[in-house]
């Protein structure tokens, strides 16, 4: 966060609030892979940013990986076409393989910013259409 170009994703107030939570013993730092509760774990991938993690969750259709910024779009991991903002390219490319090993299949990896997610997965409810998707159900790949 020492350079203006890398400060953009962060809000000063959010950083200060996190520091307050650290001082209040409300933060648990994870340096690698860790199971948070049975069926829910985080896995260090790196790449887009240092220390970046994906989340692996057990669902009725098997292991689903919520990629977040580990893969912004489907094309990033499916075509090994990395996102343009990269902290470590090797970690990013290796991370695609890691996520594939953690998930049941490529259809079980959910990218963090792809609008296709809302197209492929049903809404959690009518009111949440376009906002919240049911990732525990199989995608409709159309």
C-alpha positions in Angstrom: 0.0 0.0 0.0 3.0 2.3 -0.3 2.4 3.2 -3.9 -0.6 5.2 -5.3 -1.2 2.5 -8.0 -1.6 -0.2 -5.3 -3.6 1.9 -2.9 -6.7 2.2 -5.2 -8.5 -0.9 -4.1 -8.2 0.1 -0.4 -10.2 2.7 1.5 -8.3 4.4 4.4 -11.3 4.1 6.8 -11.5 0.3 6.0 -7.8 -0.1 6.7 -8.1 1.8 10.0 -11.1 -0.3 11.0 -9.2 -3.5 10.3 -6.3 -2.3 12.5 -8.8 -1.5 15.3 -10.2 -5.1 15.0 -6.6 -6.5 15.2 -6.0 -4.5 18.4 -9.4 -5.7 19.7 -8.4 -9.3 19.1 -11.2 -9.7 16.5 -9.0 -10.9 13.6 -7.6 -14.3 13.0 -4.8 -14.3 10.4 -4.3 -17.3 8.2 -1.0 -17.8 6.4 -1.8 -20.8 4.3 -4.5 -23.4 3.9 -6.9 -23.8 6.8 -10.2 -25.5 7.5 -12.5 -23.0 9.2 -15.2 -25.5 10.0 -16.0 -28.9 8.5 -16.8 -28.3 4.8 -15.4 -24.8 4.7 -11.7 -24.0 4.1 -9.5 -21.3 2.7 -6.5 -21.9 0.4 -3.6 -19.6 -0.3 -3.3 -19.0 -4.1 -1.6 -15.6 -4.5 -1.1 -14.2 -7.9 -3.4 -11.2 -8.3 -2.3 -9.9 -4.9 0.1 -11.2 -2.2 -1.6 -13.7 0.1 -4.8 -14.0 -2.0 -7.0 -16.9 -1.0 -9.9 -18.9 -2.5 -12.7 -20.5 -0.5 -13.6 -24.2 -0.8 -17.1 -25.2 0.4 -18.9 -28.5 0.5 -22.3 -28.3 -1.3 -25.0 -30.7 -2.4 -23.2 -30.9 -5.7 -19.8 -31.5 -4.2 -16.8 -29.2 -3.6 -17.2 -25.7 -5.0 -14.4 -23.2 -5.1 -15.3 -19.5 -4.8 -12.4 -18.0 -6.6 -12.9 -14.3 -5.7 -9.9 -12.5 -7.3 -8.0 -15.7 -7.9 -9.9 -15.8 -11.2 -11.9 -12.8 -12.2 -13.5 -14.4 -15.2 -14.1 -18.0 -16.4 -11.6 -17.4 -19.3 -8.8 -16.7 -16.8 -8.6 -20.3 -15.5 -10.2 -22.1 -18.4 -7.9 -20.6 -21.1 -5.0 -19.9 -18.7 -5.5 -16.2 -19.7 -4.4 -14.3 -16.6 -6.1 -11.1 -15.4 -4.0 -8.1 -16.4 -3.3 -6.8 -12.8 -0.8 -9.3 -11.4 1.4 -9.3 -8.3 3.0 -12.7 -9.2 2.2 -14.3 -12.6 3.6 -17.7 -11.6 1.5 -17.8 -8.5 -1.6 -16.8 -10.5 -1.1 -19.6 -13.1 -0.3 -22.2 -10.5 -3.4 -21.0 -8.6 -5.6 -22.0 -11.5 -4.3 -25.6 -11.1 -4.7 -25.5 -7.3 -8.4 -24.4 -7.7 -9.0 -27.2 -10.2 -7.6 -29.7 -7.8 -9.8 -28.4 -4.9 -13.0 -28.4 -7.0 -15.0 -31.3 -8.3 -14.5 -29.9 -11.9 -14.0 -26.6 -13.7 -17.8 -26.1 -13.5 -17.3 -26.0 -9.7 -15.0 -23.0 -9.8 -16.8 -19.7 -9.4 -14.9 -16.6 -10.7 -15.1 -13.4 -8.7 -16.2 -10.9 -11.3 -17.7 -12.7 -14.3 -21.3 -11.6 -15.1 -21.8 -15.1 -16.5 -22.1 -16.4 -12.9 -25.5 -14.7 -12.6 -26.5 -16.2 -16.0 -25.4 -19.7 -15.2 -26.8 -20.1 -11.7 -30.3 -19.6 -10.5 -31.2 -16.7 -8.1 -31.5 -17.5 -4.4 -35.0 -16.0 -4.6 -37.1 -13.9 -6.9 -36.2 -10.8 -4.9 -32.5 -11.5 -5.2 -32.4 -12.1 -8.9 -29.3 -10.6 -10.3 -27.8 -10.2 -6.8 -27.4 -13.6 -5.2 -26.9 -16.9 -7.0 -27.4 -20.5 -5.8 -23.9 -21.9 -6.2 -24.9 -25.2 -4.6 -26.9 -26.1 -7.7 -25.5 -27.2 -11.0 -24.9 -24.4 -13.5 -27.0 -24.0 -16.7 -24.2 -23.5 -19.2 -26.0 -21.9 -22.1 
